[in-house]
């Protein structure tokens, strides 16, 4: 909290943090420091801990760019508190990881209120194994259509998106302002990627996309057509955890 501190990154992963740590971390975030990254993965923050940290996040002096809250037992309720804080101070955060939290579609819908804010400049969003479905995916893509120009990495691995979820993402790729570089859709219950193939064929998305991971999806015959489209691009495709170049 010392204003002369040069500390830019705090790594507290797997430190058995509880809600009691929240008030201390909130004070740090509310202090005028140069702190840019906070990693609290695998903590037991619970409602009170998340609420305390959010008080720090919404402080105008907080300029945090990277926030990792993977496996922090965050629920839909806590996600609402978090997104409310981020809406109060959305312009600094560039990377958010909420993977392995049970935020579900309700929590994702709350998060979308931040994503569509024109002041939000998030570049990397990781929502792996968050128990969302195609409904949540539709909300994400709709929000990004409103504010498409900043996001570069989107990881939705382990969510039940299905073919309708991929269709929504394909529509988003048609947006000429959307410049995604990495898309992870591992084990998302996808069986057909024809819409994705079509969007990559008919847009300039391949000028930006560098990595597409569809591993552990039963995409069957539609796989070959996608491979053909990507073969002469700079995009690395994975469909069985082995890259196809």
C-alpha positions as a printed NumPy array, in Angstrom:
array([[  0.   ,   0.   ,   0.   ],
       [  3.054,   2.241,   0.124],
       [  2.734,   4.838,  -2.626],
       [  6.435,   4.32 ,  -3.405],
       [  5.995,   0.586,  -3.96 ],
       [  7.105,  -0.715,  -7.375],
       [  5.109,  -3.933,  -7.042],
       [  3.073,  -4.603, -10.203],
       [  2.022,  -8.245,  -9.746],
       [  0.653, -10.229,  -6.792],
       [  0.597, -14.04 ,  -7.093],
       [ -1.462, -15.693,  -4.341],
       [ -2.585, -18.838,  -6.158],
       [ -3.288, -21.9  ,  -4.006],
       [ -2.614, -19.954,  -0.789],
       [ -5.778, -21.106,   0.988],
       [ -7.097, -17.538,   1.133],
       [-10.515, -17.064,   2.72 ],
       [-13.019, -14.227,   2.956],
       [-10.904, -12.698,   5.748],
       [ -8.312, -11.738,   3.116],
       [-10.859,  -9.7  ,   1.172],
       [-10.684,  -6.521,   3.242],
       [ -6.873,  -6.436,   3.081],
       [ -6.843,  -6.965,  -0.686],
       [ -9.547,  -4.32 ,  -1.094],
       [ -7.363,  -1.825,   0.757],
       [ -4.478,  -2.615,  -1.574],
       [ -6.673,  -2.11 ,  -4.641],
       [ -7.961,   1.17 ,  -3.219],
       [ -4.44 ,   2.499,  -2.675],
       [ -2.713,   4.598,  -5.288],
       [ -0.115,   2.027,  -6.334],
       [  1.145,   0.744,  -9.688],
       [ -0.341,  -2.721,  -9.104],
       [ -1.444,  -4.161, -12.454],
       [ -2.049,  -7.883, -11.837],
       [ -3.688,  -9.884,  -9.056],
       [ -3.881, -13.682,  -9.067],
       [ -6.119, -15.297,  -6.444],
       [ -6.773, -18.637,  -8.127],
       [ -8.111, -21.456,  -5.944],
       [ -9.215, -19.283,  -3.021],
       [-12.281, -19.568,  -0.778],
       [-13.382, -15.961,  -0.955],
       [-17.123, -16.604,  -0.571],
       [-19.709, -13.794,  -0.699],
       [-18.081, -11.511,   1.867],
       [-14.569, -11.866,   0.401],
       [-15.715, -11.13 ,  -3.146],
       [-17.754,  -8.177,  -1.928],
       [-14.737,  -6.701,  -0.127],
       [-12.468,  -7.077,  -3.174],
       [-15.12 ,  -5.467,  -5.358],
       [-15.065,  -2.395,  -3.143],
       [-11.426,  -2.042,  -4.144],
       [-12.04 ,  -2.727,  -7.83 ],
       [-14.564,   0.053,  -8.201],
       [-12.322,   2.635,  -6.568],
       [-11.298,   5.171,  -9.259],
       [ -7.614,   4.857,  -8.272],
       [ -7.624,   1.112,  -9.061],
       [ -5.922,   0.506, -12.407],
       [ -5.729,  -3.294, -12.291],
       [ -5.26 ,  -4.826, -15.74 ],
       [ -5.257,  -8.571, -14.97 ],
       [ -7.548, -10.356, -12.504],
       [ -7.446, -14.125, -12.1  ],
       [-10.197, -15.691,  -9.972],
       [-10.116, -19.27 , -11.254],
       [-11.597, -21.852,  -8.832],
       [-12.671, -19.246,  -6.254],
       [-16.125, -20.72 ,  -5.603],
       [-17.809, -17.757,  -7.248],
       [-21.535, -18.187,  -7.89 ],
       [-24.134, -16.224,  -9.864],
       [-24.742, -13.967,  -6.863],
       [-21.07 , -13.127,  -6.446],
       [-20.696, -12.622, -10.192],
       [-23.367,  -9.919,  -9.98 ],
       [-21.355,  -8.147,  -7.262],
       [-18.165,  -8.458,  -9.324],
       [-19.653,  -7.173, -12.556],
       [-21.31 ,  -4.284, -10.723],
       [-17.861,  -3.237,  -9.498],
       [-16.323,  -3.59 , -12.948],
       [-19.109,  -1.471, -14.452],
       [-18.129,   1.309, -12.05 ],
       [-14.522,   1.24 , -13.282],
       [-14.363,  -0.658, -16.599],
       [-11.637,   1.022, -18.604],
       [ -8.454,  -0.502, -17.14 ],
       [ -9.065,  -4.262, -16.984],
       [ -7.567,  -6.171, -19.918],
       [ -7.727,  -9.787, -18.732],
       [-10.354, -11.597, -16.649],
       [-10.317, -15.276, -15.677],
       [-13.419, -16.703, -13.998],
       [-12.812, -20.324, -15.026],
       [-14.045, -23.213, -12.892],
       [-16.633, -21.113, -11.069],
       [-20.339, -21.984, -11.069],
       [-21.504, -18.673, -12.471],
       [-23.84 , -20.37 , -14.985],
       [-25.949, -18.451, -17.512],
       [-27.173, -15.983, -14.895],
       [-23.661, -14.953, -13.944],
       [-22.626, -14.736, -17.579],
       [-25.59 , -12.456, -18.286],
       [-24.402, -10.139, -15.524],
       [-20.891, -10.16 , -16.981],
       [-22.272,  -9.189, -20.378],
       [-23.385,  -5.869, -18.941],
       [-19.677,  -5.082, -18.613],
       [-18.651,  -6.535, -21.986],
       [-21.057,  -4.334, -23.927],
       [-20.002,  -1.181, -22.115],
       [-18.122,   0.991, -24.666],
       [-15.573,   1.806, -21.95 ],
       [-14.729,  -1.891, -21.494],
       [-11.449,  -2.765, -23.233],
       [-11.109,  -6.387, -22.152],
       [ -8.675,  -8.314, -24.363],
       [ -8.718, -11.78 , -22.784],
       [-11.755, -13.504, -21.276],
       [-11.553, -17.027, -19.839],
       [-14.787, -18.751, -18.818],
       [-13.751, -22.416, -18.826],
       [-16.076, -24.89 , -17.103],
       [-18.522, -22.254, -15.834],
       [-21.66 , -24.396, -16.375],
       [-22.982, -22.132, -19.101],
       [-25.027, -23.285, -22.101],
       [-25.864, -21.917, -25.537],
       [-28.047, -19.331, -23.76 ],
       [-24.999, -17.876, -22.024],
       [-23.004, -18.057, -25.248],
       [-25.738, -16.096, -27.018],
       [-25.512, -13.405, -24.334],
       [-21.715, -13.191, -24.688],
       [-21.806, -12.885, -28.46 ],
       [-24.599, -10.31 , -28.33 ],
       [-22.59 ,  -8.2  , -25.873],
       [-19.45 ,  -8.449, -27.995],
       [-21.367,  -7.371, -31.084],
       [-22.036,  -4.117, -29.229],
       [-18.36 ,  -3.679, -28.336],
       [-16.314,  -5.881, -30.707],
       [-13.007,  -4.163, -31.264],
       [-10.904,  -5.073, -28.209],
       [-11.227,  -8.804, -27.417],
       [ -8.365, -10.96 , -28.68 ],
       [ -8.789, -14.195, -26.73 ],
       [-11.974, -16.049, -25.756],
       [-11.935, -19.368, -23.892],
       [-15.276, -21.123, -23.378],
       [-13.888, -24.636, -22.885],
       [-16.011, -27.183, -21.049],
       [-19.356, -25.398, -21.399],
       [-22.413, -26.986, -23.044],
       [-22.569, -24.621, -25.996],
       [-23.598, -27.125, -28.645],
       [-24.075, -26.27 , -32.308],
       [-26.342, -23.296, -31.588],
       [-23.607, -21.743, -29.456],
       [-21.104, -22.133, -32.284],
       [-23.62 , -20.581, -34.676],
       [-23.782, -17.486, -32.449],
       [-19.981, -17.263, -32.358],
       [-19.883, -17.669, -36.129],
       [-22.227, -14.713, -36.522],
       [-19.898, -12.685, -34.296],
       [-16.91 , -13.545, -36.506],
       [-18.798, -11.987, -39.412],
       [-18.416,  -8.6  , -37.715],
       [-15.543,  -6.821, -39.463],
       [-14.591,  -5.023, -36.236],
       [-14.125,  -8.289, -34.339],
       [-10.423,  -9.23 , -34.405],
       [-10.225, -12.379, -32.303],
       [ -6.837, -14.135, -32.317],
       [ -7.532, -17.178, -30.124],
       [-10.743, -19.163, -29.64 ],
       [-10.892, -22.23 , -27.354],
       [-13.985, -24.432, -27.537],
       [-12.66 , -27.709, -26.118],
       [-15.317, -30.23 , -25.075],
       [-18.323, -27.996, -25.76 ],
       [-20.721, -30.592, -27.174],
       [-20.219, -29.428, -30.756],
       [-21.14 , -31.751, -33.643],
       [-21.305, -29.4  , -36.622],
       [-18.873, -26.602, -37.521],
       [-20.273, -25.772, -40.95 ],
       [-21.479, -22.332, -39.781],
       [-18.027, -21.603, -38.388],
       [-16.422, -22.72 , -41.64 ],
       [-18.733, -20.496, -43.644],
       [-18.035, -17.422, -41.519],
       [-14.266, -17.947, -41.831],
       [-14.626, -18.355, -45.582],
       [-16.698, -15.24 , -46.143],
       [-15.018, -12.754, -43.792],
       [-11.602, -11.318, -43.003],
       [-11.54 , -13.136, -39.644],
       [ -8.64 , -15.339, -40.762],
       [ -6.447, -12.258, -41.048],
       [ -6.5  , -12.188, -37.244],
       [ -7.326, -15.703, -35.972],
       [ -4.153, -17.567, -34.979],
       [ -5.457, -20.43 , -32.867],
       [ -8.72 , -22.401, -32.909],
       [ -9.114, -25.341, -30.524],
       [-12.087, -27.66 , -31.042],
       [-10.59 , -30.676, -29.295],
       [-12.889, -33.324, -27.847],
       [-15.915, -32.392, -29.929],
       [-17.626, -34.927, -32.199],
       [-17.533, -32.71 , -35.288],
       [-17.284, -35.636, -37.701],
       [-17.555, -34.912, -41.424],
       [-17.686, -31.126, -41.002],
       [-14.085, -31.242, -39.773],
       [-12.515, -31.75 , -43.199],
       [-14.182, -28.712, -44.72 ],
       [-12.881, -26.568, -41.859],
       [ -9.376, -27.993, -42.301],
       [ -9.487, -27.12 , -46.003],
       [-10.438, -23.518, -45.23 ],
       [ -7.671, -23.104, -42.648],
       [ -4.929, -24.966, -44.507],
       [ -3.467, -21.892, -46.23 ],
       [ -3.978, -19.57 , -43.273],
       [ -1.792, -18.761, -40.273],
       [ -4.359, -20.285, -37.932],
       [ -3.453, -23.439, -36.013],
       [ -6.414, -25.796, -35.665],
       [ -6.677, -28.481, -32.978],
       [ -9.46 , -31.031, -33.12 ],
       [ -7.966, -33.905, -31.128],
       [ -5.359, -32.116, -28.97 ],
       [ -2.866, -32.437, -31.837],
       [ -2.313, -29.409, -34.093],
       [ -3.174, -29.698, -37.787],
       [ -0.986, -27.53 , -39.995]])
